[in-house]
Amino acid sequence: MFKTTIFAACLLYTIKGYTQEISRNMSAAMDSVAHNLAGGVQINGRPMRWSLTERMEYYKTPAVSIAVIQDSKILWSKAYGWADKTKNLKATTKTRFQAASMSKPINALAFVRLAEQGKVDLFSDINAYLRTWKFPYDTISQGKIIHVANLLSHTAGLSVHGFRGYHIQDTLPTLIEVIEGKKSANSAPIKALRAPSEKFEYSGGGTTISQLVLQEIVGEPYSQFMERYILTPLHMCNSSYRHTWSEEEGSPFAVAHVHGTPVDGQYRLYPEQAAAGLWTTPEDLARYVIELQNALNKKTTKLISHASAILKLTPYQNPTVGLGDFVIDKEGQKYFTHGGINEGFVGQYVGSFDGKYGAVVMTNGGDFDLVNEILNSIAITYKWPNYYEPERKDTVELSTVLKHRYIGQYRNNDRTVRISLDGDTPYLQFNDETPVKIYFTSPTSFFLFENRSNFMFVEDEEENVFGLKINETVLKRTP
């Protein structure tokens, strides 16, 4: 008896020690993620790293929330900063953010599940399901029909890239008013730009039509159906496609910010729910990622089969676009992903096909660079195969005299760029945004760490600087 008790105590001590070791390892990994944010460029062979606090301050982002996935499980989640600084409310892992375009893959999941159950044919004419409104095919469509799969993969040839949202006191348009661009809708009509199944053309408009298709099929409000049919079965308990809710119904939300300033009314409303209307948390979105990973790898799932997961993540008409998700192949290592940006909210999720890696990052700021830097840090810490591949650039040092030649203002339509020197360091400022450091690669060409555009000063025959070329657009120098 005594030996048994000792054995049990030792076993308990061993388990406790093992748990503590796991906790220490996890704490070290979390600390590594928070102190190794990495951009997409490596300058002169030297990696550039920052802390999360530094970059949140730099990008004027009040709150960041992260969930890390390993072996198709949520390994850890953590929130940083303020959900609502005016109320002294810190962000937690239960704080809701707007998912923005990350709403689209969850919408597509509902269609894939309905197709698996024989309730919809993803490759049939959408007008076969639409009753209150029909898509007005015209000569642009060239006699071709739009499939549901076209809507989910942005291959329907339709207009309207994204939506601006509405103030919380605005009268919201109906779904059909949004589609037709009428009355109180603040977006253009959704119409054909080209024949379907010809070319990828990102269209939140197409996703919005899919929202109407789904409602017509199931016969109930979109948010109600999605909560019952998708969110609740996935245990996405802090998620909703509803526009608003009382704080008694769930955790508080994060206030949207643009360049560090709270959005008037705290956030925007999106009647285009399927395209941009989901409120959620990284933990909840991670459950969606894990559902797909488990289905892909023939593990236990809650909603869909292996065949449906393959269908959802098989490129349709475009090598990088599945049904709701984007697919990236990094030298044989495949990941599925989607990002989202609403006014004052930015986020992205990534999941590996093999189920070993994944993460979700959500912010109440407005800059994708911060999200990408965090994902890069997670990939570096957990050694995601082939994920972090920085572009390598070499710089040259210019004389102070040469740098002074470029100081000034450059304009094109409503875009203004200012070039300045702080000491001997050159900076570029877009409109009224934060100035960013310039890195020269030649006497006239440069790049910005936070921007993937190509920049070059242009001169006349007498070598006077008269413009700044950004990609293919020239901004003229103004007095």
Buried (B, 14 or more C-beta within 10 A) or exposed (E): EEEEEEEEEEEEEEEEEEEEEEEEEEEEBBEBBBBBBBBBBBBEEEEEBBBBBEBBEBBBBBBBBBBBBBEBEBBBBBBBBBBBBEEEBBBBBBBBBBBBBBBBBBBBBBBBBBBBEEEBBBEBBBBEBBEEBEBEBEEEBEEBBBBBBBBBBBBBBBBBEBBEBBEBEBEBBEBEBBBBBEEEBEBEBBBBBBBBBBEBBBBBBBBBBBBBBBBBBBEEEBBEBBBEBBBEBBEBBBBBBBBEEEEEEBBBBBBBBBBEEBBEBBBBBBBBBBBBBBBBBBBBBBBBBBBBBBBBBEEEBBBBBBEBBEBBBEBBBBEEBBBBBBBBEBEEBBBBBBBBBBBBBBBBBBBBBBBBBBBBBBBBBBBBBBBBBBBBBBBBBBEBBBBBEBEEBEBEEBEEEEBEBBEBBBBBEEEBBBBBBEEEEBBBBBEEEBBBEBBBBEEBBBBBBBBEEEBBBBEEEEEEBEBBBBEEEBBEBEE
